[in-house]
């Protein structure tokens, strides 16, 4: 295929409940030469992330919804193949919020150059990218873990949760990870150093969680919401801090979810629950990446990726997020770099 002919995946229609292949449309289009300040990019790796599900709905959120017929967008690592920019040269590797497309043009200000010597390039979609930065600020700015405190992480085997647990460990806290398979629990405990792991699919989940948190919960990093979070919130200590990062258990519900009334728990425990969006900390991203890269190089952080190959498999990978297919960051490999 000529590099100026691009395959794209668009939002065909808005999903009701769990998305399916009917919500995606594969198209092709011809690309023009990049104008001044633009580059032509070849996609190498595309990220799939839970927040994208919310953008498929036509409702107010922290980011504009995808328009029906629009190319779906998210984190993409790409190679510059043609440049009309003074900032980027052919062969540079870049990252940006880009479309699900094999080739596309982008403005130079929408991109950030990647140093392949700093870490494997895909790390910039995970531990050194949005998930890692999200874990960093949510835990350290809102959760503020102290040595010896108990930190509980739901969705602990995902791209954000794995980093949260490891940063909490660096801070000297005791880490309880909640995930949904024996493989994930073993990974958290044996490879990442979580102190205790609990399977939320177990019939005795609530009892296991209570035993894992005998001294209560000081920090709860909430990635999932729903009944899992209800169970954790019943165990919070006085002065607990609860960063709300995601609510993946609720994203595909067709009716509003009903749960506990959380206000009494927060009130009697003088607890803080705060939602946040990683872009709130945009001015400080470089500080986070600097610390994360340092911990990675020192061996204090490790990560795992679930990689699917093939552009046409992007929707399958996206749907797999909601059935727990991945451990760590879920990435789709599109192409090899030219060099």
C-alpha positions, 0 to 999 in steps of 0.5 A: 500500500502506498504510504499516502493511502491510509487505513482508518477505523471510525466510530460507526455508531454509538454503543449501547452497553458493551461495544461490538464490531458493529460500532466500528467502520474500516475506511481508506483515504488519500493523504495530502503532503504535509503542510508547513509545520506538519509531518506525515506519520506511520503508526507503529504502536496504538494504545487501547484504554478504558477511557475511550469507552466514555468518549463513544457516548454522546454525553458531557465528560472531561473530554469531547466525545467521538463524533459518529463517523470520526476516526477514533483517537488515542495514544499512538507511537509513530515514525516521521516518514515525511517532514515539513517541520523544523522540529522533526526529521524523517525517522524520528519517533514521536507520540501523540493523541492520534487517530486509529490510522496506518498513516496520518498527518499531524501538526508539530505542536501535537507531538512529543519526540521519544528517546529510544535510549531512555526505555523501550519505545512502548514504555511511553504508552504505559509506565512512562506514558499516560497510565504511569503518569496517572498512577503517579499523580493520583497516588502521590498527590491525592493518596499520599501514602505513608510508610506502614499504611495499607494501600488497596488498588483495584484493577491492580493488574492493569496498566495504571494499577501495576504502577500504583502498587509499585510506587506505593511500595517505594513509599514504604506502604503495605500493598493489597492488590485486587484482580480477577485471575490467578495468573494476575494475582501471581504476577502482582505478588511474585513479580511486582511485590504486592503484599497480598492479592485478592480475587474479586471473582471469588465467592469469598471475596469480601471475607478475603478482603477483610482479612487482607486489610485487618488494620483497615484501609488508609488509601484506596486507589479506585480503578473499577467502582461498583461492588468491588469499591463498595466492599473496600469503602466499608473498611476505610480508616479515619483520615483515609484518602481515595483517589478515583481514577476509573470506574471500568465496571460501570462503563458498559451498563445500560442503567445507572448502578446502585450501590452504598451511600458513601457519604456516611463512611466518608463523614465518620472517618474524616476521609477524602474521596477525590476524582481526578483527570491526568490532564489536571497535572499537565504542567508537571508531566515532565517531573513525573516522567523523570521520576518514573524513568529513574525508578525504572532504571534503578529496577524499582519499577517493572512492567508487562505489556499485552501486545496484539499485532495487526491494525485490523485487530485494534477493536478486538484489543479494545473490547478485551479491556472489558473482559480482562484479557490483558495484564499490564498495558494493552498495545496493538503493534501496527508496523516496525520502525524503518530503521 
